[in-house]
Amino acid sequence: MTTDPAAAAVAELFRRESGRITAWLLRRYGAGRYAMVEDAVQDALVAALRAWRIGGVPVEASAWLHASARNAMVDRLRRAARIERHASALRLGEVVAVVPDDTVPGQAEPLADDLLMLLFVCAHPALEASTRITLMARSVCGFTVAEIASAFHDKPAAVAQRLVRAKAKLTAIDARFEWPEGVALSERRDSVLAAIHLMFTTGHRPIGGDQLVDATLCAEALRLAELVAADARTRSPEAHALAALIALHHARHSARLTRDGMAVSLADQDRMLWDRSVLARGFLHLERAIGGERLSRWHLEAEIAALHAAAPSIEATDWHAIVRAYDDLLALTKSPAVRLNRAIALAWRAGARAGLAELKGLAADWRSGDRGPLDAAFAELHEQLGEREAAEAFWARALEAATNAAERRYLARRLAAARSVAVATGST
């Protein structure tokens, strides 16, 4: 199969740079032109795909995209001004003045500040809560519509329509690219943290592709979480708790996969490969998360991650404390993922049979269209009990539900192993 270097470079840059470019243009031209800015960014990406296929990917690809997006925005503003002038020759009105800007962002420009502000613009109170997270995921985090739809268990067409309405709403109210203040800022912060968390969890189970973990996406989520936690205007115990959660998980990245991209379970990971410097950052954020007025889900999830990070082995992990933390977390959220993880922790604390009982109760209430993680958990616990036929059936169901090539390879290997053991023991 041939590869397209230009398409690969554009896809990578879209994920990494689209949020920065969008924020940079919105600062200059206003959040009321959100739709036009996003169209200009898309114009730049299309132009890059065409030009780079002919001339190759430039060394300064990011600067090339910024300049191209700026030019596309200027063209769109000029076109809008001409349309406005010709729409009614009798009506006098203010026409957009366009002053070409020959600079592109450099190290001296506040790109981090722009990106942080864009997160809070996307969290505008005029938008519904789910729409805010969708807009942030698309504009700042670079998610595709399909990835957002999968994360929300929604239809791509519904997500696309929600994005159109969100941008139209920001245009209609002439939203400003500026910092909210006081209570307005703290209210928006919850949506911002939820979007960053969504970015991180999606990075740990990408839709499509050939990776089990999108390390670039996870690292970007950590960077954004630490931006929120570090800025004097946005920091809070909850922000530090989320940064701790992401750091403590991301520190284990190198041990999660084999060299050929296969998953390694927590029980089998080489803990010497965990990044000690990132773990230290996580524990520092966790320390700074103490003292808030409320115990958030981020606090509890960070506590669970810290218990794993502090344990010298899977057997020495404090599973009693982890199950208690999951109990507290379930009191805050009825998330099926939380119930699933609690069942797995319970199996480590009290045995596979206890974990299976919890999974059966969860299966009866499962509403998500994605049963893959649930079926894989069933398969794992049935294997531990020596129930090979049941394990084989659940591995097969999990494999059928997989959407990622690397995940399919891993599940196919587990299914093949279950079948070989079943044949060897005469259980089929």
N, C-alpha and C positions, 0 to 999 in steps of 0.2 A: 504494500500500500504506500503510495507516494504521500509526502507531507507537503504542506504549504507553509513555509516559514513566515510569510507575511500575515497569513490568517492567524497563525499561532501567536505571533507577536502582538497583533491587534487585540486578540482575545485576552491575553495576559495584561496588556496595558489598560484595556477597558475596565477590568476588575480593579486594577491598582490606581488608575489615574482619573477615571470619569468623575468620581466624587470631588477630587481636588479641582479639576477644571470647572465643573459645575459651580462650586463654591466661589472660585476666582471670578467667574463671569457674573454671578449673581451679585457679588459685592460691587461690581462696576456698573451694572445695568439694572439692578433691583429685583427683588423676589417676585414682584408683580409680573415679570417677564419670564417666569419659570419655564413655561412650555417652550418659549422661543429659545431659551438657553439650552434646554435639553435637546432640541432639534439641532442647534448649532454643534453640540458635542457629537451627536450622531453623524452630522455632516462631516466632521473632522475624522471620525473613525472610518467612514466610507471612503473618504479621500485618501486616508492612510493605506487602506487595503489596496486601492487601485495603484497608488504611487509606489508603494513598497514592493508590489509584485513585479514592477518593472525595474526600479532602481535599487532594490534591496532595502533592508531595514536600516535607517540611519543610526549613527552612534548616539546622538542626542534625541532619541525617539520621543521622550516625554516633552522636551521643549518643542519639537516639531508639532506634536499634537496640540499643545497649548496655543502655539501661533496659528495653527490651522483653525482651531475652534474660535479664536478671537476674530480671525478674518471672516469666518462663516457668520458669526454674530453680527459683525459690522454690515455684511451683505444683507442679512435678514432685516436689520434695522432700517437700512436705506430703502429696501423694497417696501417695508411697512410704511415708511414716510411717504414714498411715492404714491402708494395706494391711498393713503390718507389724504394727500393733496388732491388727487383726482376724484376722490369719492364725492366731494361736493365743492365745486368752485366758489359757491356763495358763502360757505361757512368758514369763518376765521377760527383758527385754533392753534394750539401749540404743536409744532411739529418736532419730532424727536431730533435732537442735534447729535450728530455722530462725529466724534473727534477720534480719528484713528490713533491707536495706541501701539507704538512700535516695540514695546517691551513685552517680554514674557516673564513669568515668575522666576525669580532667582532665590538664592539662599537668604537674601535680606528681606524677602517679602513674607508676610505672616500667613503662609499657607496652612499651617496647623490651626491657627486661629480661624481662618476662613472655613475650614472643614468642620471645626467644632461648632461654629455659628450655623453652618448649613444644617447640622443635626437638629439644632433647636428651632430653626425656621421650619423644617419638615414636621416638627411636633406642634405646629400652630393649633391653638384651641378651636379654630373654626373647622378643623378636620376631625372626623371621628377617630377614636383611638386606634382601631385596626388600620385605618387609612394612613395614619401618621407612620406607623411601623412599616407599612408597605412602601410608602414614598421614600423613607430612609433606606430601606433595603435596596430599592432600585437606584436611587440617585446618589447615595453616599457609599453604599457597600458594593454596588455593582452587580447585584443579583439579577439573573434572568427572570422573566415572568414565570417560566416553568419552575424554577427553584423556589420562588416565593409561593406559588400555588401549592407545591408539595409541602412546604413548611407549614402552611396554614390549612392543609387538607382542603383546598379550594380548587375551583376550575380556573385554568389559565385565562379564559375569556373574562371571567368575573374580576380577576386581578387586574387585567389590562384596562377594563372599564373603570375600576376604582382609581387607577393611576390617572386616567384622563380626567375624571371628575375632580381629583385632588388638585391637579395643575390648573384646571379651569377655575376652581374656587380661589386659589391663591392669586390668580390674575384678577378675578372679579373684585376681590377685597383690596387689591393693590398692596399685597403683603410687603413689608419692608425687610430688607436684609440687615437686621440689626438685633442687638441683644434684648431679649425680654428682661424685665426687672422684677425683683421681689417674689411674690407668690407665683406669678406667671412663670418665672424661670424654674422654680422648684416643681411646679406641676408638669412642666414639659419634660423634666429630667427623667421621670419614670418611663415615658415612652422612648426616650433616647436610650436608656439602659436596656430596655426590652429589645430594641432593634439590634444593639450591639451583641446581646446574648444570642439572638436569632442568627446573627452572622456567624458567631463562633460555633453554635451547634450544627449549622448547615455545613460548615467547614469540616466537621467531624463525620459527616455522612453525605458527601456530595451526590447530587442527582446526575446520573449519566457519567461519562468519562471513564477513566481507567485508574482512578486513585481512591483509596479508602479514606484518606485524609487530605484535605487541601491545606497544606501547611502555610501557604502564603495568605490564604483567607483567615486562618486562625491567628496568625501573627498580626494581621491588620486589625482584627477584632481586639486583640490585646493592646495594640497601639492606641486605638480609639478609646478603649476603657481607661487607659492610663492618662490620656489627654483630659478626659472628663474629671478624673480623680485628682489631677494635678492643678487644674486651673482654679484660681481663687473664686471665680464666679460660679463654678459648677460643682466643685468638690462637695462630697457629703459622705456619711458613713456607708450609705448604700452604694455609692460609686466606688468607694474603696473595696467594699465587699465583692462587687462584680469583678473588679480588676484582680482581686485575690483569687477568685474562683477560676478565671480564665488563665492566669499565670500558673496556678498550681496544676491545672490540667495540661496546659501547653508545654510545661517543663518535661512532660513524659513523652513528647512527640517522637524522639529518636528511638525509643524503646517499643513503640506501638507497632512498628512494621518491620518485616524482614527486608533483606536487600532486594528481593524481587517483589516487594510491595504487598506481601501477605500480612494479614492481621496477626498480632501477638496478644493473647489475653493478658489481663492484669496479673493473673497468677504466674504466667510464664515470662513476664518481662524482666530483663536485666536492669535492676534498679541503679546499677552503677552508670547506666547510660542517661539517667534523668539529669537534666540541666540544673546544676546546683545554683547557678546565679539567678535563673528564672524562678526557681523555688524560693530563694531568699527574697526576691521581689514580691512573690505571692504572700509569704508570711508577713512581710512588712506592711503590705496593704491590709492584711487581715487584722494586724495590730491596730492600724489606724481606723478600721471599721468599727472598733469597739466604742461604745459611748453614745450611740444614737438613741433617739426616742422610741424607735420601733425596730423590731426584729424582722427583717425582710427575708424573702426567699433566697436572696443572694448571700446573706449571712449564713443561712443554714447549708446551702449548697457549698459554700466556701469551707465551712466547718467540716463537711464530709470529705471534700478534696484534701483538706489539711490532715485529716486522720489517715487517709491513704498515703499521703506524702511522707508522713512522719514514721510510718511503720517500716521496720526492716525487712519484712516479708509478708506474704499474703496470710500466712498462718498467724503471725504476730499482730495482725491488724485488730484494732478494738472494734469488733463487729457489734458488740452490745451498744456502744456509743453511736455507731453509724445507724443502726436500726432506730434508736431513739431520735436521732436527728431527722431521719426520714418520717417518723411519726409526727414530729413538730412541723415538718414541711408539708405533710398531707393536711394538717390543720389549716394551712394557708392556701393551698392549691390542691385541686382534685385531679391534677394532671395524670393521665395514664402512664406517662414516662416515669413519674415519681413512684407510682405504685409498682411498676415493673422493676425499677431499681431496688425498691425496698424488698420485694420478693427475693431478688437475687442475694441481697445482703442477709436476709433472714435464712436463706439456704446455707450460707457460710456460718451463721451463728448457731442454727438449730438443726441443720441437715437438709438434704435435698427434698425429703418428703414434705417438710414444712414449707419449703419454698414452692413446691408444686401445688400445694393446697392454696397458697396465695395466688399463684398464677391462674388457677382454675376459676377463682372468684373474679379475677381481673378480666379473664377472657369473656365471661358472661356479660360484662359491662363495656367491652371494648367497642368504641365507636369510630376509631380512626380507620381509614382505608388502608393504612400501611401496617400489616400484621407481621412483617418480617422480623423485627426485633423480638416480638412476643413469641413467635414460633421458634426462633433460635434459642431463646431462654428455655422453653419447654424441652427442646431437643437436648440441650446441655444437661439439664437435671435428670431427664430420663436415662441418659448415658451414665451419669453418676450412680444411678440405681441399678444399672445393668439391664435396663428395659430396652433392648436393642431395636425391636420392631417399632416401638413408639418413637424412639429417637430418630430412626430412619425416616419415618413418616413426617416428623416435624422438620427435619433438615430439608427434605424435599419441598415442603411447603414454603419454607423460608427462601430456598433457592428460587422457586417460581416467582416470588414477590420481589426479588432483588432488582434494582434499577441501575446498579453500578457494576462495571465489568470486573473490577478488583474484588468487590464483594461477592460476585457470582463465583469467581475462582475459589475464594476462601470457602464458601458454602458448599461448592461442588466437592472440594477436598474433604470436608467434614462428612458429607453424605457418602462419598466413596469409602471412607474409613469405617463408617458405621455399617455399611453393607458388607465390607470384607470381614469385620469382626463377627457379624451375624452369621455369615456363611461358615466361618471357621468354628463357631460354637454350635452350629446346627440349629440356630434359632429361627431360621426361615425355611 
